[in-house]
Amino acid sequence: MKKVETETEDELRPEYDLRSLRVRKVGPGREGFGEMVRLEPDVAEVFPDAEAVNEALRFLIRIMRENKPRFRDISGDA
């Protein structure tokens, strides 16, 4: 059977080229939505959004790095 090519008329502007779009899978075939961390309710109520959580965690990481314990030489030659 021969494939019949038909041209459809639409109002889409030529600059909107949709051929490069990828189809998003939904449902059971989807592998996942990316990394997700579940916050306990008491923690989640403190943060209004993901940006606030990330800001707090980055601050904590910075403080931890700045206050990393300084190990002295056991022989006392520090």
MDAnalysis code that builds the backbone (N, CA, C; Angstrom):
import MDAnalysis as mda
import numpy as np

u = mda.Universe.empty(234, n_residues=78, atom_resindex=np.repeat(np.arange(78), 3), trajectory=True)
u.add_TopologyAttr("name", ["N", "CA", "C"] * 78)
u.add_TopologyAttr("resid", np.arange(1, 79))
u.add_TopologyAttr("resname", ["MET", "LYS", "LYS", "VAL", "GLU", "THR", "GLU", "THR", "GLU", "ASP", "GLU", "LEU", "ARG", "PRO", "GLU", "TYR", "ASP", "LEU", "ARG", "SER", "LEU", "ARG", "VAL", "ARG", "LYS", "VAL", "GLY", "PRO", "GLY", "ARG", "GLU", "GLY", "PHE", "GLY", "GLU", "MET", "VAL", "ARG", "LEU", "GLU", "PRO", "ASP", "VAL", "ALA", "GLU", "VAL", "PHE", "PRO", "ASP", "ALA", "GLU", "ALA", "VAL", "ASN", "GLU", "ALA", "LEU", "ARG", "PHE", "LEU", "ILE", "ARG", "ILE", "MET", "ARG", "GLU", "ASN", "LYS", "PRO", "ARG", "PHE", "ARG", "ASP", "ILE", "SER", "GLY", "ASP", "ALA"])
u.atoms.positions = np.array([
    [0.851, -1.178, 0.000],
    [0.000, 0.000, 0.000],
    [0.896, 1.241, 0.000],
    [0.596, 2.178, -0.839],
    [1.387, 3.383, -0.979],
    [0.938, 4.433, 0.048],
    [1.931, 5.044, 0.690],
    [1.633, 6.080, 1.677],
    [1.282, 7.383, 0.962],
    [0.166, 7.942, 1.328],
    [-0.291, 9.185, 0.718],
    [0.145, 10.335, 1.603],
    [0.884, 11.248, 1.016],
    [1.322, 12.418, 1.766],
    [0.305, 13.534, 1.599],
    [-0.141, 14.050, 2.704],
    [-1.090, 15.158, 2.652],
    [-0.517, 16.328, 3.420],
    [-0.783, 17.482, 2.936],
    [-0.342, 18.680, 3.637],
    [-1.499, 19.199, 4.463],
    [-1.229, 19.448, 5.711],
    [-2.276, 19.998, 6.553],
    [-2.041, 21.493, 6.709],
    [-3.098, 22.182, 6.750],
    [-3.006, 23.618, 6.955],
    [-3.140, 23.894, 8.447],
    [-2.201, 24.636, 8.957],
    [-2.305, 25.027, 10.354],
    [-1.870, 26.476, 10.491],
    [-2.071, 26.988, 11.667],
    [-1.743, 28.385, 11.922],
    [-0.410, 28.540, 12.630],
    [0.345, 27.458, 12.692],
    [1.628, 27.497, 13.377],
    [2.643, 28.265, 12.532],
    [3.304, 29.191, 13.164],
    [4.289, 29.989, 12.456],
    [5.501, 29.123, 12.085],
    [6.163, 29.436, 10.989],
    [7.319, 28.637, 10.551],
    [8.460, 28.619, 11.579],
    [8.604, 29.677, 12.376],
    [9.695, 29.710, 13.366],
    [9.471, 28.747, 14.528],
    [8.261, 28.219, 14.646],
    [7.977, 27.236, 15.683],
    [8.137, 25.837, 15.098],
    [9.361, 25.390, 15.002],
    [9.647, 24.083, 14.431],
    [9.566, 23.044, 15.538],
    [8.552, 22.206, 15.498],
    [8.310, 21.239, 16.559],
    [8.931, 19.870, 16.281],
    [9.653, 19.739, 15.193],
    [10.229, 18.440, 14.852],
    [11.296, 17.996, 15.839],
    [11.920, 18.937, 16.556],
    [12.996, 18.572, 17.480],
    [12.487, 18.217, 18.878],
    [11.187, 18.308, 19.088],
    [10.635, 17.991, 20.404],
    [10.709, 16.498, 20.680],
    [10.949, 16.162, 21.941],
    [10.948, 14.761, 22.346],
    [9.655, 14.469, 23.079],
    [9.162, 13.272, 22.920],
    [7.941, 12.861, 23.589],
    [8.284, 12.454, 25.016],
    [7.545, 12.985, 25.974],
    [7.763, 12.642, 27.380],
    [6.940, 11.429, 27.723],
    [7.586, 10.479, 28.353],
    [6.857, 9.289, 28.766],
    [6.157, 9.558, 30.087],
    [4.949, 9.075, 30.197],
    [4.213, 9.131, 31.451],
    [3.657, 7.748, 31.712],
    [3.350, 7.494, 32.931],
    [2.784, 6.194, 33.270],
    [3.851, 5.182, 33.617],
    [3.522, 3.904, 33.531],
    [4.431, 2.860, 33.980],
    [5.721, 2.763, 33.168],
    [5.737, 3.269, 31.935],
    [6.941, 3.206, 31.115],
    [7.994, 4.234, 31.490],
    [7.625, 5.180, 32.309],
    [8.553, 6.238, 32.689],
    [9.552, 5.708, 33.703],
    [10.820, 6.054, 33.509],
    [11.869, 5.577, 34.412],
    [11.897, 6.341, 35.727],
    [11.464, 7.560, 35.746],
    [11.453, 8.338, 36.977],
    [11.408, 9.818, 36.675],
    [11.268, 10.601, 37.685],
    [11.193, 12.049, 37.530],
    [12.482, 12.721, 37.977],
    [13.542, 11.968, 38.174],
    [14.793, 12.521, 38.656],
    [14.939, 12.222, 40.135],
    [15.976, 12.784, 40.713],
    [16.214, 12.563, 42.130],
    [15.139, 13.266, 42.956],
    [14.625, 12.558, 43.937],
    [13.614, 13.151, 44.799],
    [13.935, 12.771, 46.239],
    [13.830, 13.739, 47.102],
    [14.049, 13.519, 48.523],
    [12.758, 13.878, 49.238],
    [12.311, 13.000, 50.080],
    [11.075, 13.247, 50.816],
    [11.424, 13.863, 52.168],
    [10.842, 15.012, 52.436],
    [11.053, 15.676, 53.724],
    [9.946, 15.267, 54.686],
    [10.312, 15.083, 55.911],
    [9.315, 14.805, 56.939],
    [8.462, 16.068, 57.116],
    [7.206, 15.919, 57.517],
    [6.296, 17.069, 57.622],
    [6.817, 18.207, 58.494],
    [7.459, 17.887, 59.613],
    [7.945, 18.961, 60.490],
    [9.067, 19.753, 59.838],
    [9.856, 19.120, 58.981],
    [10.923, 19.824, 58.270],
    [10.322, 20.615, 57.110],
    [9.410, 19.998, 56.366],
    [8.815, 20.630, 55.191],
    [8.058, 21.908, 55.534],
    [7.474, 21.983, 56.723],
    [6.693, 23.182, 57.064],
    [7.583, 24.401, 57.276],
    [8.879, 24.195, 57.476],
    [9.801, 25.311, 57.687],
    [10.216, 25.948, 56.364],
    [10.209, 25.172, 55.276],
    [10.698, 25.649, 53.990],
    [9.547, 25.872, 53.014],
    [9.477, 27.070, 52.420],
    [8.379, 27.369, 51.499],
    [8.511, 26.661, 50.146],
    [9.758, 26.356, 49.729],
    [9.948, 25.727, 48.418],
    [11.314, 25.043, 48.349],
    [11.578, 24.397, 47.215],
    [12.827, 23.660, 47.023],
    [14.044, 24.582, 47.080],
    [13.896, 25.788, 46.586],
    [15.012, 26.739, 46.605],
    [15.451, 27.040, 48.041],
    [14.503, 27.184, 48.947],
    [14.829, 27.458, 50.347],
    [15.549, 26.270, 50.985],
    [15.125, 25.058, 50.645],
    [15.782, 23.856, 51.165],
    [17.224, 23.807, 50.672],
    [17.414, 24.024, 49.371],
    [18.758, 23.988, 48.801],
    [19.657, 25.056, 49.403],
    [19.122, 26.241, 49.621],
    [19.906, 27.326, 50.225],
    [20.358, 26.938, 51.628],
    [19.458, 26.373, 52.417],
    [19.805, 25.961, 53.777],
    [20.846, 24.846, 53.775],
    [20.694, 23.899, 52.874],
    [21.661, 22.797, 52.800],
    [23.028, 23.276, 52.337],
    [23.065, 24.188, 51.379],
    [24.363, 24.742, 50.936],
    [25.037, 25.505, 52.066],
    [24.260, 26.228, 52.851],
    [24.811, 26.937, 54.007],
    [25.401, 25.939, 55.009],
    [24.671, 24.886, 55.279],
    [25.149, 23.863, 56.209],
    [26.426, 23.208, 55.695],
    [26.479, 22.912, 54.410],
    [27.680, 22.311, 53.820],
    [28.872, 23.243, 53.989],
    [28.657, 24.535, 53.713],
    [29.747, 25.503, 53.846],
    [30.235, 25.581, 55.281],
    [29.330, 25.624, 56.238],
    [29.704, 25.694, 57.658],
    [30.464, 24.441, 58.070],
    [30.002, 23.289, 57.609],
    [30.680, 22.041, 57.954],
    [32.106, 22.024, 57.402],
    [32.279, 22.510, 56.174],
    [33.617, 22.535, 55.573],
    [34.527, 23.513, 56.298],
    [33.979, 24.657, 56.689],
    [34.788, 25.660, 57.392],
    [35.185, 25.195, 58.788],
    [34.344, 24.384, 59.411],
    [34.602, 23.939, 60.780],
    [35.088, 22.507, 60.851],
    [35.669, 22.021, 59.756],
    [36.193, 20.672, 59.743],
    [37.245, 20.569, 60.848],
    [37.182, 19.514, 61.674],
    [38.151, 19.403, 62.768],
    [39.580, 19.401, 62.246],
    [40.423, 20.146, 62.936],
    [41.842, 20.199, 62.596],
    [42.546, 19.133, 63.436],
    [43.145, 18.198, 62.763],
    [43.825, 17.126, 63.484],
    [45.252, 17.545, 63.781],
    [45.633, 17.368, 65.016],
    [46.987, 17.666, 65.416],
    [47.824, 16.400, 65.318],
    [49.087, 16.595, 65.104],
    [50.008, 15.465, 65.078],
    [50.088, 14.903, 66.477],
    [49.910, 13.595, 66.612],
    [49.912, 12.953, 67.919],
    [51.248, 13.126, 68.631],
    [52.322, 13.252, 67.862],
    [53.652, 13.388, 68.466],
    [53.858, 14.772, 69.078],
    [52.930, 15.699, 68.804],
    [53.038, 17.034, 69.376],
    [53.851, 17.976, 68.525],
    [54.178, 17.577, 67.279],
    [54.980, 18.416, 66.392],
    [54.122, 19.363, 65.556],
    [52.959, 19.697, 65.987],
    [52.027, 20.491, 65.171],
    [52.486, 21.880, 64.958],
])
